[in-house]
């Protein structure tokens, strides 16, 4: 049992189930993802910092794909300098904890999962109650080329339309 995390939130296992990832939602000054190695007996062993949200970003629910990438709900931490429009969405981190993608959404993503044929859809819940799905490229931890083009075009458009949701 864990008793050293302030507000444990999202959790998921690595694809080989040898690492448990847990978001510390009330960590100060930033939310964090901790990685725990699992011993042969299934008990939690080594604890290490995997991701520090840093700056104005904040982690929420997360899932790990078959390549070990963490797909994390992402949004503002509420600081006065945070621009939610730039932060809201899903942040994708590689197995080393380095950011490799950001899917912008019109609202903060509270939780997510994979679904559809071959788990190629990212289904996410936004606050307060919306549910959306986007296709993902599971091998690269990013949007498929059509959605990447749509996202790139919307980010540069004067209308301010964002996101690549379907």
C-alpha positions in Angstrom: 0.0 0.0 0.0 1.2 3.5 -0.8 1.1 6.2 1.7 3.7 8.7 0.4 1.8 10.3 -2.5 -0.3 13.5 -2.2 -3.5 12.7 -4.1 -2.7 9.6 -6.2 -4.8 9.9 -9.4 -4.4 8.1 -12.7 -2.5 4.9 -12.8 -1.6 2.3 -15.4 0.9 -0.4 -16.1 3.7 -0.7 -18.7 3.0 -3.1 -21.5 5.0 -5.9 -19.9 3.3 -5.1 -16.5 6.7 -4.7 -14.8 6.2 -1.0 -14.0 3.2 0.8 -12.4 2.8 4.5 -13.2 0.9 6.7 -10.8 0.1 10.4 -11.1 0.6 12.4 -7.9 -2.2 15.0 -8.4 -1.4 17.2 -5.4 2.4 17.2 -5.7 3.9 20.6 -5.2 4.8 22.7 -7.1 3.8 20.5 -10.0 1.9 17.2 -10.7 4.2 14.2 -11.3 4.1 10.7 -12.7 6.0 8.2 -10.5 7.2 4.9 -11.8 7.3 1.9 -9.5 9.1 -1.3 -10.5 7.2 -4.4 -9.5 9.1 -7.2 -7.8 8.8 -10.9 -8.7 6.3 -11.1 -5.8 4.2 -8.3 -7.3 5.1 -5.8 -4.6 6.1 -2.3 -5.4 9.9 -1.9 -5.4 12.0 1.0 -6.7 10.2 4.4 -7.0 11.5 6.9 -9.5 10.3 10.2 -10.9 9.2 9.6 -14.5 7.5 12.9 -15.5 7.3 16.3 -13.8 4.5 18.4 -15.4 6.5 21.5 -14.8 5.3 25.0 -15.6 1.6 25.7 -16.0 0.7 22.2 -17.3 -1.1 19.6 -15.2 -1.5 15.8 -15.7 -4.8 14.0 -15.3 -5.9 10.4 -16.3 -3.4 8.4 -18.4 -3.0 5.2 -20.3 0.1 3.3 -21.6 0.1 2.1 -25.2 1.7 -1.2 -26.5 4.9 0.7 -27.3 5.2 2.0 -23.7 4.2 5.6 -24.5 2.1 7.3 -21.8 -0.9 9.2 -23.1 -1.9 11.7 -20.4 -4.8 14.0 -19.9 -3.3 17.5 -19.9 -4.5 21.0 -19.0 -3.8 24.1 -17.0 -2.6 23.9 -13.4 -4.8 27.0 -12.7 -1.9 29.4 -12.3 -2.6 33.0 -13.4 0.1 32.7 -16.1 -1.4 29.5 -17.6 -3.1 29.7 -21.0 -5.6 26.8 -21.0 -6.2 27.2 -24.7 -2.5 26.3 -25.3 -2.5 23.4 -22.7 -5.8 21.6 -22.9 -5.6 18.2 -24.5 -3.6 15.0 -24.4 0.2 15.0 -23.9 2.1 11.9 -25.1 5.4 10.9 -23.5 7.8 8.2 -24.7 8.9 5.4 -22.4 11.8 7.6 -21.1 9.3 10.2 -20.0 10.1 12.8 -22.8 7.2 14.6 -24.5 6.7 13.4 -28.1 3.2 14.8 -28.9 0.4 17.1 -27.9 -3.2 16.7 -29.1 -4.9 20.0 -28.6 -8.6 19.8 -27.5 -11.2 22.4 -26.7 -11.3 21.4 -23.1 -9.0 19.8 -20.5 -8.9 16.0 -20.9 -10.0 14.3 -17.6 -9.5 10.7 -18.6 -8.8 8.5 -21.7 -8.6 5.0 -23.0 -8.0 3.2 -26.3 -10.8 1.5 -28.2 -12.0 0.4 -31.6 -10.4 -2.0 -34.0 -6.9 -2.8 -32.8 -7.2 0.0 -30.2 -6.5 2.6 -32.8 -9.0 5.1 -31.3 -8.2 7.4 -28.4 -11.4 7.9 -26.5 -11.3 10.8 -24.0 -13.5 12.5 -21.6 -13.4 16.3 -21.4 -14.7 18.4 -18.6 -17.5 18.5 -17.8 -19.1 15.7 -19.8 -18.0 15.4 -23.4 -16.6 12.2 -24.9 -14.6 12.3 -28.2 -12.5 10.0 -30.2 -9.5 10.5 -32.5 -7.5 8.0 -34.4 -4.0 7.5 -33.3 -0.8 6.1 -34.7 0.1 3.6 -32.1 3.5 3.0 -33.4 4.6 6.6 -33.2 2.5 8.1 -30.3 1.0 10.8 -32.5 -2.0 11.7 -34.7 -2.4 10.0 -38.1 -1.2 12.2 -41.0 -4.6 13.5 -41.9 -5.2 14.7 -38.4 -1.7 16.1 -38.1 -2.4 18.2 -41.2 -5.7 19.4 -39.8 -4.1 20.3 -36.5 -1.2 22.1 -38.1 -3.6 24.1 -40.3 -5.9 25.0 -37.4 -3.1 26.2 -35.2 -2.1 28.6 -37.9 -5.6 29.8 -38.7 -6.8 33.2 -37.6 -10.1 31.8 -36.5 -8.4 30.1 -33.5 -10.1 26.7 -34.3 -8.0 24.0 -32.6 -7.8 20.3 -32.3 -8.1 17.3 -34.5 -11.1 15.6 -33.1 -13.6 13.6 -35.0 
